[in-house]
Amino acid sequence: MRRLFWIGIGAAAGASGTVWTQRRVKAQLDELGPEHMVAVAGRGAAVAGRGAKAVGRTVATALSEAVGEGRTAMADREVELKRKLLGHDALLDLRPDPPPRAIGTGGRGFPTSAERRGGK
């Protein structure tokens, strides 16, 4: 009889724990839903807007500058990784202000058809 009692207590505890866990997980998933993410992004944009206006910039300008800095950093990191991988500097530089190209390549990094035929 005692064993039956403790089996019942364990089953009840397990069932209630399962129900509690399911409710908790569902609440967390609801918090991560699209509506919540929009609200969080809106609050973040409002805070960024107040900070940007304090220094005389608009939110669009601040975001544009941030994206530009991110792209530049990404291109720099890509060049660095390719140099490490390939072991030389013969890379196509995709950064915003690439260095001048070699003479005789038509400004595109490879010879034009006229240059390959011996003209120009």
C-alpha positions as CSV (number, residue, x, y, z in Angstrom):
1,M,0.0,0.0,0.0
2,R,2.9,2.4,0.8
3,R,4.5,1.8,-2.5
4,L,1.2,2.5,-4.3
5,F,0.9,5.8,-2.4
6,W,4.4,7.0,-3.3
7,I,3.9,5.9,-6.9
8,G,0.7,8.0,-7.0
9,I,2.6,11.0,-5.4
10,G,5.4,10.7,-8.0
11,A,3.0,10.4,-10.9
12,A,1.1,13.5,-9.7
13,A,4.3,15.4,-9.3
14,G,5.5,14.4,-12.7
15,A,2.2,15.4,-14.4
16,S,2.0,18.7,-12.6
17,G,5.7,19.4,-13.5
18,T,5.0,18.6,-17.1
19,V,2.0,20.9,-17.3
20,W,3.9,23.7,-15.5
21,T,6.9,23.3,-17.9
22,Q,4.6,23.3,-21.0
23,R,2.9,26.5,-19.9
24,R,6.3,28.2,-19.1
25,V,7.7,27.2,-22.5
26,K,4.6,28.4,-24.3
27,A,4.8,31.8,-22.5
28,Q,8.4,32.2,-23.5
29,L,7.6,31.4,-27.1
30,D,4.8,33.9,-27.1
31,E,7.2,36.5,-25.8
32,L,9.5,35.8,-28.7
33,G,6.7,36.1,-31.3
34,P,6.6,38.7,-34.1
35,E,4.5,41.1,-32.1
36,H,6.9,41.2,-29.2
37,M,9.9,41.6,-31.5
38,V,8.3,44.5,-33.2
39,A,7.6,46.2,-29.9
40,V,11.2,45.6,-28.8
41,A,12.6,47.0,-32.1
42,G,10.3,50.0,-31.8
43,R,11.5,50.8,-28.3
44,G,15.1,50.4,-29.4
45,A,14.6,52.7,-32.4
46,A,13.0,55.3,-30.1
47,V,16.0,55.2,-27.8
48,A,18.4,55.4,-30.7
49,G,16.4,58.3,-32.1
50,R,16.6,60.2,-28.9
51,G,20.4,59.6,-28.8
52,A,20.8,60.5,-32.4
53,K,18.8,63.7,-32.1
54,A,20.9,64.7,-29.1
55,V,24.0,64.8,-31.3
56,G,22.1,66.4,-34.3
57,R,21.6,63.3,-36.5
58,T,18.4,61.6,-37.6
59,V,17.7,57.9,-37.0
60,A,18.0,57.2,-40.7
61,T,21.5,58.8,-40.8
62,A,22.6,56.9,-37.8
63,L,21.4,53.6,-39.2
64,S,22.9,54.4,-42.6
65,E,26.3,55.1,-41.0
66,A,26.1,52.0,-38.9
67,V,25.4,49.8,-42.0
68,G,28.2,51.5,-43.9
69,E,30.7,50.8,-41.0
70,G,29.5,47.2,-40.8
71,R,30.0,46.7,-44.6
72,T,33.5,48.2,-44.4
73,A,34.4,46.0,-41.5
74,M,33.0,43.0,-43.2
75,A,35.0,43.7,-46.4
76,D,38.2,44.3,-44.4
77,R,37.7,41.0,-42.5
78,E,37.0,39.1,-45.8
79,V,40.3,40.4,-47.3
80,E,42.2,39.5,-44.2
81,L,40.8,36.0,-44.1
82,K,41.5,35.5,-47.9
83,R,45.1,36.7,-47.4
84,K,45.6,34.2,-44.6
85,L,44.0,31.4,-46.6
86,L,45.7,32.1,-50.0
87,G,48.9,33.5,-48.6
88,H,49.3,36.4,-51.0
89,D,47.9,39.7,-51.9
90,A,46.4,38.9,-55.4
91,L,42.9,39.5,-54.3
92,L,39.9,41.4,-55.7
93,D,39.4,44.3,-53.3
94,L,35.7,44.9,-52.8
95,R,36.1,47.7,-50.2
96,P,34.4,51.0,-51.0
97,D,37.6,52.8,-52.0
98,P,39.8,50.2,-53.7
99,P,43.4,51.0,-54.6
100,P,44.1,52.0,-58.2
101,R,44.2,49.2,-60.7
102,A,47.3,48.2,-62.7
103,I,47.8,50.0,-66.0
104,G,46.7,48.0,-69.1
105,T,43.7,46.3,-67.4
106,G,41.0,48.6,-68.7
107,G,40.3,49.6,-65.1
108,R,38.4,46.3,-64.5
109,G,41.2,44.1,-63.2
110,F,41.7,42.1,-66.5
111,P,42.8,43.1,-70.0
112,T,40.2,44.2,-72.5
113,S,39.7,42.3,-75.8
114,A,41.7,45.0,-77.7
115,E,44.6,44.7,-75.2
116,R,44.6,40.9,-75.6
117,R,44.8,41.2,-79.4
118,G,47.8,43.6,-79.1
119,G,46.0,46.9,-79.8
120,K,45.9,49.9,-77.5
